[in-house]
Amino acid sequence: MKQALLFSLCISLSVTVVAQPAPLSSARIIESYGKLPLAFEANQGQTDPQVKFLSRGVGYSLFLTPTEAVLNLRGATPEKPAELAAKSSLPHDDSFGAARKNLSQRQSAVLHIELVGANAKAAVTGQDELPGKSNYFVGNDPKKWHTNVQQFGKVCYVNVYPGVNLIYYGKERELEYDFVLQPGASPHAIRLGIEGARRLRLHRGDLVLTSAGGDVNLRAPYIYQERNGVREKVQGGYVIKGKNEVGFEVAAYDRRTALVIDPVLAYSTYLGGSGSDVTPAIAVDSAGNAYVTGTTNSADFPTANAVQPAIDGNWDAFVAKINRDGTALVYSTYLGGSDTDGGVSIAVGKAGNALITGTTSSADFPTVNAIQPQFGGAGTDAFVAKINAAGSALVYSTYLGGSNYDWGLSVAVGTDGSAYVSGMTNSADFPTLHAIQPTYGGNGFDYAAFVTKVGAAGNLIYSTYLGGSKENEGHDIAVDSAGNAYVTGFTESTDFPTSNAIQPTYAGRGDAFVTKINASGSALVYSTYLGGGNPDSGQGIAVDSMGNTYITGSTLSIDFPIVNAIQSTYGGNQDSFVTKFNAGGSALAYSTYLGGSGTDSGDGIAVNTAGSVYDWNYNLARFSYRRRHPTHETWD
């Protein structure tokens, strides 16, 4: 009977209210993602066998063994790996090893909070199973992958001390753990042995653990008993017993009633992670679920919240799906090899499959049903990957590159689930098929743009170079319902391929370009320069249901082509621009500067599906600004 009662204290009731989907902005998605509850992964072979559950928050990773909690913390200055190794009694599994790889940039420490004298055979179970799963696609050997890893909202230790349960839960910036004492159980039995802290001190009731990775605050515990649904506070708090041991002192209370000791662990000294982090690219499906990808060299990259898998290489791509309310992860998937990998762009199809492109220099990047299963050469390759709606498997994953440098910069999804990818390459042996331009036109240093279509099953439909003899970059791609592809980017080539062009000649010092390729990939419907006498770059492109094309980007030209403009004169320094082409590409419906006296750049554009007409005939839903690096994007 007592055992049943103890188990019942580890079970909680949750009620979910289902509302109609509402549109989510990128800012709201990111804000909601930062408020996700802490998730605990069951150890299904992805970490050391001593660990029962693991979790990841901002600035720390948590490993729960039968008798201790191990916190891997990140700080701000270097520490030798050997020093870290000496602090950890656990074997160095992938998660700990990955954290050590980042020590050249940030300091780490390992804190052990041991349950001194605890029952090593206490039952440790996950409670409140979450809807999401974790998947570890690490390396190119599927036998070493771990998929469908369960996540829980709580972890419960039953009878960890006589008559005492321990429950872990919380949000990703704050870890809570409750000691639940049955009537007659003694709070003095609870003893916490702290290892890895340079100093223990009490500050206004909080227990402060000073470590190499920053200060960890164990907030003054809230101690209470519950009577008739009302919590009655009991006075008490931490007491330091010797150099490395902590216990609890509790004032007089009713020992005939259960007692709860509820501390909160707060670790927010370093919120950026253990290295450099890049905010992800975002896509949203029709139900309002958000899909994010990006790149990080932090094992605790903050957008990963509690379920981001550990880093394998110098930089790693990640992919995660968040439910429409931003309250839970549907999945969070590590994707990369042992070197540098970055997710740059993501799109989602009608069935909820996520399509990702980016760049890798890993020879062991995970590949499945690949067009190109082997790394192309000594530089970098683009990659294209498709993850099923549940996040449990790669439908396909492939390299896309030659023997030099290749970058995947944008992906769009067709109505049939095909992936349309644009980017840039200076490989003379980039994979081509049914190409409009089958050969690289550059000098080995400058880049050509490329456009590649990959079928829903991962088969290559067509692939072509797009560019002249100088620099050419494919920055963004869109696709219409008929399968025509629309590409924009940047070119310094006077011989960029043009067809039915509004502006057939190069204006100078770098122009934007806009190109439409027919559904079979066999011909240019139109292709044109777009720019003035100073550098101009196309950064974002969209197409509406009528085939009209919308482009945004940046310009330094006082003579940029302007038609029906809301701002007809150059603002100064650098302006963004917005241009609309008619369906045939034969005329500009409007083209305008959009900027002030500082630096402005447009690099994200979407069309209102309702066809609403805004001022000056703008069919635009949003503008955004981002700075682009060849391996990633940063949104501001």
C-alpha positions as CSV (number, residue, x, y, z in Angstrom):
1,M,0.0,0.0,0.0
2,K,2.8,2.4,0.9
3,Q,4.6,1.6,-2.3
4,A,1.5,2.3,-4.4
5,L,1.0,5.6,-2.5
6,L,4.6,6.6,-3.3
7,F,4.1,5.9,-7.0
8,S,0.9,7.9,-7.1
9,L,2.9,11.0,-6.0
10,C,4.9,10.8,-9.3
11,I,1.8,11.0,-11.5
12,S,0.2,14.3,-12.5
13,L,-2.9,15.2,-14.4
14,S,-2.6,17.5,-17.5
15,V,-5.4,19.0,-19.5
16,T,-4.9,20.2,-23.1
17,V,-7.2,22.7,-24.7
18,V,-7.2,22.5,-28.5
19,A,-7.7,25.8,-30.4
20,Q,-8.0,26.6,-34.0
21,P,-4.6,27.1,-35.7
22,A,-3.5,30.8,-36.0
23,P,-0.6,32.2,-38.1
24,L,2.7,32.4,-36.2
25,S,5.3,35.0,-36.8
26,S,9.0,34.1,-36.8
27,A,9.4,36.2,-33.6
28,R,6.6,34.4,-31.9
29,I,8.0,31.0,-32.9
30,I,11.4,31.9,-31.5
31,E,9.9,33.3,-28.3
32,S,7.7,30.3,-27.7
33,Y,10.6,27.9,-28.4
34,G,12.5,29.5,-25.6
35,K,9.7,28.7,-23.2
36,L,9.5,25.0,-23.9
37,P,9.2,22.7,-20.8
38,L,12.3,20.8,-19.8
39,A,12.4,17.4,-21.6
40,F,14.1,14.4,-20.2
41,E,15.3,11.8,-22.7
42,A,15.3,8.1,-21.8
43,N,18.8,6.7,-22.3
44,Q,18.3,4.3,-25.2
45,G,22.0,3.9,-26.0
46,Q,22.8,7.5,-27.0
47,T,24.9,8.1,-23.9
48,D,26.8,6.3,-21.1
49,P,24.9,3.3,-19.7
50,Q,25.1,4.7,-16.1
51,V,22.8,7.5,-17.2
52,K,19.0,6.8,-16.9
53,F,17.8,10.1,-18.3
54,L,19.4,13.2,-19.8
55,S,18.3,16.7,-20.6
56,R,19.8,19.9,-22.1
57,G,19.1,23.5,-21.2
58,V,20.6,26.8,-21.9
59,G,24.2,26.6,-20.6
60,Y,24.1,23.1,-19.3
61,S,23.5,19.4,-19.9
62,L,22.0,17.2,-17.2
63,F,22.6,13.5,-16.7
64,L,20.6,11.6,-14.1
65,T,22.2,8.4,-12.7
66,P,20.6,6.3,-9.9
67,T,22.4,8.3,-7.2
68,E,23.5,11.6,-8.7
69,A,22.7,14.5,-11.0
70,V,25.7,15.4,-13.3
71,L,25.6,19.0,-14.7
72,N,27.9,19.8,-17.6
73,L,28.2,23.6,-17.5
74,R,29.7,26.0,-20.0
75,G,31.4,29.3,-19.3
76,A,33.5,31.8,-21.1
77,T,37.3,31.1,-20.9
78,P,39.5,28.1,-21.8
79,E,40.1,25.2,-19.6
80,K,42.3,22.3,-20.5
81,P,40.4,19.1,-21.4
82,A,42.5,17.1,-18.9
83,E,41.2,19.3,-16.1
84,L,37.7,18.7,-17.1
85,A,38.3,15.0,-17.4
86,A,39.6,14.8,-13.9
87,K,36.3,16.3,-12.6
88,S,34.1,13.7,-14.2
89,S,33.7,10.2,-12.8
90,L,31.5,9.2,-15.7
91,P,33.1,7.6,-18.8
92,H,33.3,10.2,-21.5
93,D,30.4,9.4,-23.8
94,D,29.6,11.3,-27.0
95,S,27.9,14.2,-25.1
96,F,30.8,14.8,-22.7
97,G,33.3,14.4,-25.5
98,A,31.5,16.9,-27.7
99,A,31.5,19.4,-24.9
100,R,35.2,19.0,-24.5
101,K,35.7,19.8,-28.2
102,N,34.5,23.3,-27.5
103,L,36.8,24.1,-24.7
104,S,39.1,26.1,-26.9
105,Q,36.4,28.7,-27.0
106,R,34.6,28.4,-23.7
107,Q,35.2,27.1,-20.3
108,S,33.3,24.1,-19.0
109,A,32.9,22.4,-15.7
110,V,31.2,19.3,-14.4
111,L,29.2,19.5,-11.2
112,H,28.1,16.3,-9.4
113,I,25.2,16.5,-7.0
114,E,25.3,13.1,-5.2
115,L,22.5,11.7,-3.2
116,V,24.7,10.7,-0.3
117,G,23.5,7.4,1.3
118,A,20.7,7.0,-1.2
119,N,19.1,3.8,-2.3
120,A,21.1,2.8,-5.4
121,K,18.3,0.4,-6.5
122,A,15.5,3.0,-6.3
123,A,13.1,2.8,-9.3
124,V,13.8,5.6,-11.7
125,T,11.0,6.2,-14.2
126,G,9.9,8.8,-16.7
127,Q,6.5,10.4,-16.2
128,D,4.3,12.7,-18.4
129,E,5.6,11.4,-21.8
130,L,5.9,14.3,-24.3
131,P,4.7,14.0,-27.9
132,G,8.1,14.6,-29.4
133,K,11.0,12.1,-30.0
134,S,14.7,12.6,-30.3
135,N,16.7,11.2,-33.2
136,Y,20.5,10.9,-33.4
137,F,21.7,10.7,-37.0
138,V,25.4,10.9,-36.2
139,G,27.9,9.8,-38.8
140,N,27.1,7.7,-41.9
141,D,26.6,4.3,-40.2
142,P,22.9,3.7,-39.7
143,K,23.7,1.0,-37.1
144,K,25.0,3.8,-34.8
145,W,21.9,6.0,-35.1
146,H,19.4,6.2,-32.3
147,T,15.8,7.1,-33.3
148,N,12.4,7.5,-31.6
149,V,14.0,8.3,-28.2
150,Q,11.3,8.9,-25.7
151,Q,11.0,12.3,-23.9
152,F,9.3,12.9,-20.6
153,G,8.2,15.9,-18.7
154,K,9.3,14.4,-15.3
155,V,11.7,11.9,-13.9
156,C,10.7,10.2,-10.6
157,Y,12.9,8.3,-8.1
158,V,10.8,6.2,-5.8
159,N,12.1,5.5,-2.2
160,V,15.4,7.2,-2.9
161,Y,15.6,7.5,0.9
162,P,13.2,5.7,3.3
163,G,9.8,7.3,2.6
164,V,11.2,9.9,0.2
165,N,10.6,10.4,-3.5
166,L,12.6,12.7,-5.8
167,I,11.0,14.2,-8.8
168,Y,12.8,16.3,-11.5
169,Y,10.9,18.6,-13.8
170,G,11.0,22.3,-14.9
171,K,11.6,24.6,-17.8
172,E,14.8,24.7,-19.8
173,R,16.4,27.6,-17.9
174,E,15.2,26.4,-14.5
175,L,15.4,22.8,-13.2
176,E,13.2,21.9,-10.3
177,Y,13.4,18.9,-8.1
178,D,11.0,18.0,-5.4
179,F,11.8,15.8,-2.4
180,V,8.4,14.4,-1.4
181,L,8.5,13.0,2.2
182,Q,5.8,10.6,3.4
183,P,4.4,11.0,6.9
184,G,7.2,10.1,9.4
185,A,10.1,10.4,6.9
186,S,13.0,12.5,8.1
187,P,14.3,15.5,6.1
188,H,17.7,15.0,7.8
189,A,18.1,11.8,5.7
190,I,18.6,13.9,2.6
191,R,22.2,14.8,2.1
192,L,23.6,16.3,-1.1
193,G,27.3,15.8,-1.8
194,I,28.7,18.5,-4.2
195,E,31.7,17.8,-6.3
196,G,33.2,20.2,-8.9
197,A,32.3,23.4,-7.2
198,R,35.2,25.7,-6.2
199,R,33.0,27.2,-3.4
200,L,29.7,26.6,-1.6
201,R,28.0,29.6,0.1
202,L,24.6,30.7,1.2
203,H,23.2,34.0,-0.1
204,R,19.8,35.1,1.2
205,G,18.8,31.5,1.5
206,D,20.1,30.5,-1.9
207,L,22.9,27.9,-2.2
208,V,25.4,29.3,-4.6
209,L,27.8,26.9,-6.3
210,T,30.8,28.7,-7.8
211,S,32.4,26.7,-10.6
212,A,34.6,27.1,-13.7
213,G,31.5,27.3,-15.8
214,G,29.8,30.1,-13.8
215,D,27.7,30.3,-10.8
216,V,24.8,27.9,-10.2
217,N,22.1,29.0,-7.9
218,L,20.0,26.5,-6.0
219,R,17.3,28.8,-4.9
220,A,16.0,28.8,-1.4
221,P,13.7,25.8,-1.3
222,Y,9.9,26.3,-1.0
223,I,8.9,23.9,1.7
224,Y,5.2,23.2,2.2
225,Q,2.4,20.8,3.3
226,E,-0.9,20.6,1.5
227,R,-4.2,20.6,3.4
228,N,-7.6,20.6,1.6
229,G,-5.9,21.7,-1.6
230,V,-4.2,24.6,0.1
231,R,-0.4,24.8,0.4
232,E,0.9,25.8,3.9
233,K,4.5,27.1,3.9
234,V,6.9,25.5,6.4
235,Q,10.0,27.4,7.4
236,G,13.4,25.9,6.5
237,G,16.3,25.9,4.1
238,Y,19.7,24.7,3.2
239,V,22.5,24.0,5.7
240,I,26.1,23.5,4.6
241,K,27.6,20.5,6.4
242,G,31.4,20.6,5.9
243,K,33.2,21.5,2.7
244,N,31.1,19.6,0.1
245,E,27.9,18.5,1.7
246,V,24.5,20.1,2.0
247,G,21.4,19.2,3.8
248,F,18.0,20.7,4.9
249,E,16.9,22.2,8.2
250,V,13.1,22.3,8.6
251,A,11.1,24.0,11.3
252,A,8.4,22.1,13.2
253,Y,5.7,20.7,11.0
254,D,2.9,18.1,11.1
255,R,4.7,14.8,10.7
256,R,1.4,13.1,10.1
257,T,1.2,14.8,6.7
258,A,3.4,14.6,3.6
259,L,6.1,17.3,3.3
260,V,7.5,18.7,0.0
261,I,10.9,20.3,-0.3
262,D,11.0,22.2,-3.6
263,P,14.3,23.8,-4.7
264,V,14.9,25.3,-8.1
265,L,18.2,25.2,-10.0
266,A,18.9,28.3,-12.0
267,Y,21.8,28.5,-14.4
268,S,21.7,31.5,-16.7
269,T,25.1,33.1,-16.4
270,Y,25.9,32.3,-20.1
271,L,22.9,32.2,-22.3
272,G,24.6,32.0,-25.6
273,G,25.9,28.5,-25.3
274,S,29.4,27.1,-25.2
275,G,30.5,28.4,-28.5
276,S,29.1,30.4,-31.5
277,D,25.4,30.0,-32.3
278,V,23.4,30.9,-35.4
279,T,19.7,31.5,-35.1
280,P,17.9,29.0,-37.3
281,A,16.0,29.3,-40.6
282,I,12.3,28.8,-40.1
283,A,9.4,27.3,-42.0
284,V,5.8,26.9,-40.9
285,D,3.3,24.2,-42.1
286,S,-0.4,24.7,-42.7
287,A,-1.2,23.6,-39.2
288,G,1.1,26.1,-37.6
289,N,3.9,23.7,-36.6
290,A,7.3,25.4,-36.9
291,Y,10.4,23.8,-38.4
292,V,13.8,25.2,-37.7
293,T,17.3,24.5,-38.9
294,G,20.6,26.1,-38.3
295,T,24.2,25.6,-37.3
296,T,26.1,25.7,-34.0
297,N,29.3,24.7,-32.4
298,S,27.7,24.7,-28.9
299,A,26.6,21.5,-27.3
300,D,24.0,23.7,-25.5
301,F,22.8,25.8,-28.5
302,P,19.9,27.7,-26.9
303,T,17.3,27.2,-29.6
304,A,17.7,23.4,-29.1
305,N,16.2,23.7,-25.6
306,A,16.3,20.5,-23.7
307,V,16.4,17.9,-26.5
308,Q,19.1,19.0,-28.8
309,P,21.5,16.1,-29.4
310,A,25.2,16.5,-28.7
311,I,27.6,17.9,-31.2
312,D,29.8,15.5,-33.1
313,G,31.9,17.9,-35.2
314,N,33.2,21.4,-35.2
315,W,29.9,22.8,-36.4
316,D,26.7,20.8,-36.7
317,A,23.4,21.2,-38.4
318,F,20.2,20.7,-36.4
319,V,16.6,20.2,-37.4
320,A,13.6,20.5,-35.0
321,K,9.8,20.6,-35.3
322,I,7.8,22.6,-32.8
323,N,4.1,22.2,-32.3
324,R,1.9,25.1,-33.2
325,D,1.6,26.4,-29.6
326,G,5.3,26.4,-29.1
327,T,4.8,24.2,-26.0
328,A,6.5,21.0,-27.1
329,L,8.9,19.5,-29.6
330,V,7.5,17.1,-32.1
331,Y,11.1,16.1,-32.8
332,S,14.6,17.4,-32.6
333,T,17.2,15.9,-34.8
334,Y,21.0,16.2,-34.9
335,L,22.3,16.0,-38.5
336,G,26.0,16.0,-39.2
337,G,29.3,14.2,-39.4
338,S,32.6,14.7,-37.6
339,D,33.7,17.9,-39.3
340,T,31.7,21.1,-40.2
341,D,28.0,21.0,-41.1
342,G,25.5,23.8,-41.3
343,G,21.7,23.9,-42.0
344,V,21.0,27.0,-44.1
345,S,17.5,26.7,-45.5
346,I,14.4,24.6,-44.7
347,A,11.0,24.0,-46.4
348,V,8.1,21.8,-45.5
349,G,5.8,19.8,-47.8
350,K,2.1,19.2,-47.6
351,A,2.7,15.9,-45.8
352,G,4.9,17.5,-43.2
353,N,8.2,16.2,-44.5
354,A,11.0,18.7,-43.9
355,L,13.5,19.5,-46.6
356,I,16.9,20.9,-45.6
357,T,19.9,22.2,-47.5
358,G,23.2,23.4,-46.3
359,T,26.9,22.8,-46.4
360,T,29.1,20.1,-45.1
361,S,32.8,19.3,-45.0
362,S,32.3,16.0,-43.2
363,A,33.3,12.9,-45.1
364,D,30.9,10.9,-42.9
365,F,27.8,13.0,-43.2
366,P,24.8,10.7,-42.9
367,T,23.5,9.6,-46.3
368,V,20.5,7.5,-47.1
369,N,19.1,6.7,-50.6
370,A,21.7,9.2,-51.9
371,I,22.2,10.7,-55.3
372,Q,25.8,11.2,-54.3
373,P,26.8,9.0,-51.3
374,Q,30.4,10.1,-51.2
375,F,31.9,13.5,-50.3
376,G,32.9,15.3,-53.5
377,G,36.3,16.6,-52.6
378,A,38.7,18.6,-50.5
379,G,36.5,21.7,-50.1
380,T,32.8,21.7,-49.0
381,D,29.7,20.0,-50.4
382,A,26.2,21.1,-50.4
383,F,23.8,18.6,-48.9
384,V,20.1,17.9,-49.3
385,A,18.1,15.9,-46.7
386,K,14.5,15.0,-46.3
387,I,13.1,14.0,-42.9
388,N,9.7,12.3,-42.5
389,A,6.8,14.0,-40.7
390,A,7.4,12.2,-37.5
391,G,11.1,13.0,-37.5
392,S,11.9,9.4,-37.1
393,A,13.8,8.7,-40.3
394,L,15.7,10.3,-43.2
395,V,13.7,9.7,-46.4
396,Y,16.9,10.6,-48.2
397,S,20.1,12.5,-47.5
398,T,22.7,13.2,-50.1
399,Y,25.9,15.1,-50.8
400,L,25.6,17.5,-53.8
401,G,29.0,18.7,-54.9
402,G,32.2,18.3,-56.8
403,S,35.9,18.4,-56.1
404,N,36.0,22.1,-55.0
405,Y,33.6,24.3,-53.0
406,D,29.8,23.9,-53.1
407,W,27.2,25.7,-51.0
408,G,23.5,24.9,-50.6
409,L,21.8,28.2,-49.9
410,S,18.1,27.8,-50.4
411,V,15.5,25.0,-50.8
412,A,11.8,25.1,-51.9
413,V,9.3,22.3,-52.1
414,G,7.0,21.6,-55.1
415,T,3.5,20.3,-54.9
416,D,4.7,16.8,-55.6
417,G,7.2,16.9,-52.8
418,S,10.2,17.5,-55.0
419,A,13.0,19.7,-53.6
420,Y,14.3,22.7,-55.6
421,V,17.8,23.8,-54.4
422,S,19.9,26.8,-55.3
423,G,23.4,27.7,-54.3
424,M,26.8,28.3,-55.6
425,T,29.8,26.2,-56.7
426,N,33.2,26.5,-58.2
427,S,33.5,22.8,-58.9
428,A,34.0,22.0,-62.6
429,D,32.6,18.5,-61.8
430,F,29.5,19.5,-60.0
431,P,26.8,16.9,-60.7
432,T,24.6,17.9,-63.6
433,L,21.8,16.2,-65.4
434,H,19.6,17.5,-68.3
435,A,21.4,20.8,-67.8
436,I,20.6,24.1,-69.5
437,Q,24.2,25.0,-68.8
438,P,26.2,21.8,-68.5
439,T,29.7,23.3,-67.9
440,Y,31.2,25.5,-65.3
441,G,32.1,28.9,-66.9
442,G,34.4,30.2,-64.2
443,N,38.1,30.4,-63.6
444,G,38.2,28.0,-60.6
445,F,38.0,30.8,-58.1
446,D,34.7,32.6,-58.9
447,Y,31.4,30.7,-58.3
448,A,28.6,29.7,-60.6
449,A,25.1,29.5,-59.3
450,F,23.4,26.1,-59.6
451,V,19.8,25.0,-59.7
452,T,19.0,21.3,-58.8
453,K,15.7,19.5,-58.6
454,V,15.5,16.4,-56.5
455,G,12.4,14.1,-56.7
456,A,10.2,13.2,-53.7
457,A,12.1,9.9,-53.4
458,G,15.5,11.4,-53.6
459,N,16.2,10.9,-57.4
460,L,17.9,13.6,-59.4
461,I,15.5,15.2,-61.9
462,Y,17.8,17.9,-63.3
463,S,20.8,19.9,-62.3
464,T,22.4,22.8,-64.0
465,Y,25.0,25.5,-63.7
466,L,23.7,29.1,-64.0
467,G,26.3,31.8,-64.5
468,G,28.9,33.5,-66.6
469,S,32.7,33.8,-66.4
470,K,32.8,35.8,-63.1
471,E,31.2,35.5,-59.7
472,N,27.6,34.2,-59.6
473,E,25.6,33.2,-56.5
474,G,22.1,31.6,-56.3
475,H,20.7,33.1,-53.1
476,D,17.0,32.1,-53.1
477,I,14.6,29.8,-55.0
478,A,10.8,29.5,-55.3
479,V,8.6,27.2,-57.2
480,D,5.1,27.6,-58.6
481,S,2.3,25.0,-58.7
482,A,3.3,23.9,-62.3
483,G,6.9,23.2,-61.2
484,N,8.6,26.2,-62.7
485,A,11.6,27.3,-60.7
486,Y,12.4,31.0,-59.9
487,V,15.9,31.9,-58.8
488,T,17.5,35.2,-57.7
489,G,21.0,36.0,-56.6
490,F,24.1,38.0,-57.5
491,T,26.3,38.1,-60.5
492,E,29.5,40.0,-61.7
493,S,29.4,38.3,-65.1
494,T,28.9,40.4,-68.2
495,D,28.0,37.1,-69.9
496,F,25.4,35.8,-67.5
497,P,22.8,33.8,-69.5
498,T,19.8,36.0,-70.3
499,S,16.6,35.2,-72.2
500,N,13.6,37.4,-72.8
501,A,15.3,39.9,-70.5
502,I,13.9,43.2,-69.2
503,Q,17.5,44.2,-68.7
504,P,19.7,42.3,-71.1
505,T,23.0,43.9,-70.2
506,Y,25.2,44.1,-67.1
507,A,24.9,47.5,-65.4
508,G,28.2,47.2,-63.6
509,R,30.0,46.3,-60.3
510,G,27.5,43.4,-59.5
511,D,23.9,43.1,-60.4
512,A,21.0,41.1,-59.1
513,F,19.6,38.5,-61.5
514,V,16.1,36.9,-61.8
515,T,15.7,33.6,-63.7
516,K,12.7,31.4,-64.4
517,I,13.3,27.8,-65.5
518,N,10.5,25.7,-67.0
519,A,9.1,22.7,-65.2
520,S,11.2,20.1,-67.1
521,G,14.4,22.1,-66.4
522,S,15.1,22.2,-70.1
523,A,14.9,26.0,-70.9
524,L,15.0,29.5,-69.5
525,V,11.5,31.0,-69.6
526,Y,13.2,34.4,-68.9
527,S,16.4,35.4,-67.3
528,T,17.5,39.0,-66.7
529,Y,19.8,41.3,-64.9
530,L,18.3,43.7,-62.3
531,G,20.5,46.5,-61.1
532,G,22.3,49.8,-61.6
533,G,25.8,51.1,-61.7
534,N,26.8,50.0,-58.2
535,P,26.5,46.6,-56.4
536,D,23.0,45.0,-56.3
537,S,22.0,41.6,-55.0
538,G,18.8,39.6,-55.1
539,Q,18.3,37.9,-51.7
540,G,14.7,36.7,-51.6
541,I,12.1,35.6,-54.1
542,A,8.5,34.5,-54.1
543,V,5.8,33.7,-56.7
544,D,2.0,34.0,-56.5
545,S,-0.7,31.8,-57.9
546,M,-0.7,33.9,-61.1
547,G,3.0,33.5,-61.8
548,N,3.9,37.0,-60.8
549,T,7.4,37.1,-59.2
550,Y,8.5,39.2,-56.2
551,I,12.1,39.9,-55.4
552,T,13.8,41.7,-52.5
553,G,17.5,42.4,-51.9
554,S,20.0,45.2,-51.4
555,T,21.3,47.9,-53.7
556,L,23.9,50.7,-53.6
557,S,22.8,52.0,-57.0
558,I,21.3,55.5,-57.4
559,D,20.1,54.3,-60.8
560,F,18.4,51.0,-59.8
561,P,15.4,50.4,-62.1
562,I,12.4,52.1,-60.5
563,V,8.7,51.7,-61.6
564,N,5.6,52.8,-59.8
565,A,7.7,53.3,-56.7
566,I,6.7,54.2,-53.1
567,Q,10.3,55.5,-52.7
568,S,11.7,56.6,-56.0
569,T,15.1,58.0,-54.7
570,Y,18.0,56.2,-53.1
571,G,18.0,56.7,-49.3
572,G,21.8,56.4,-48.8
573,N,24.5,54.0,-47.8
574,Q,22.5,50.9,-48.8
575,D,18.9,50.4,-49.5
576,S,16.7,47.4,-49.7
577,F,14.5,47.1,-52.8
578,V,11.2,45.3,-53.7
579,T,10.4,44.5,-57.3
580,K,7.5,42.7,-58.9
581,F,7.7,41.0,-62.3
582,N,4.6,40.2,-64.3
583,A,3.9,36.5,-65.0
584,G,5.7,36.5,-68.4
585,G,8.7,38.3,-67.0
586,S,8.3,41.0,-69.7
587,A,7.6,44.0,-67.5
588,L,8.0,45.4,-64.0
589,A,4.6,45.9,-62.3
590,Y,6.5,48.0,-59.7
591,S,10.0,48.4,-58.4
592,T,10.9,50.6,-55.4
593,Y,13.7,51.5,-53.0
594,L,12.9,50.8,-49.4
595,G,15.4,52.4,-47.0
596,G,16.7,55.4,-45.1
597,S,20.0,57.0,-44.6
598,G,21.6,54.0,-43.0
599,T,22.2,50.5,-44.1
600,D,19.1,48.5,-45.2
601,S,18.7,45.1,-46.8
602,G,15.7,43.0,-47.7
603,D,16.2,39.3,-47.7
604,G,12.9,37.6,-47.1
605,I,9.7,37.9,-49.0
606,A,6.3,36.1,-49.0
607,V,3.1,36.5,-51.0
608,N,-0.3,36.8,-49.4
609,T,-2.1,33.6,-50.5
610,A,-5.4,35.5,-50.4
611,G,-4.1,37.9,-53.1
612,S,-4.8,40.9,-51.0
613,V,-3.7,44.2,-52.6
614,Y,-1.7,46.5,-50.4
615,D,-0.6,50.1,-51.0
616,W,1.1,50.5,-54.4
617,N,-0.2,47.1,-55.4
618,Y,2.1,45.2,-52.9
619,N,1.1,41.6,-52.5
620,L,3.6,41.2,-49.7
621,A,3.1,39.5,-46.4
622,R,6.3,40.4,-44.7
623,F,9.8,41.7,-45.0
624,S,12.8,40.6,-43.0
625,Y,16.5,41.3,-42.9
626,R,19.3,38.9,-42.5
627,R,23.1,38.8,-43.0
628,R,24.3,35.9,-45.1
629,H,27.4,33.9,-44.6
630,P,28.2,31.0,-47.0
631,T,27.6,28.4,-44.3
632,H,24.6,29.9,-42.5
633,E,22.0,32.7,-42.2
634,T,21.5,35.1,-39.3
635,W,18.1,36.6,-38.9
636,D,17.6,40.0,-37.2
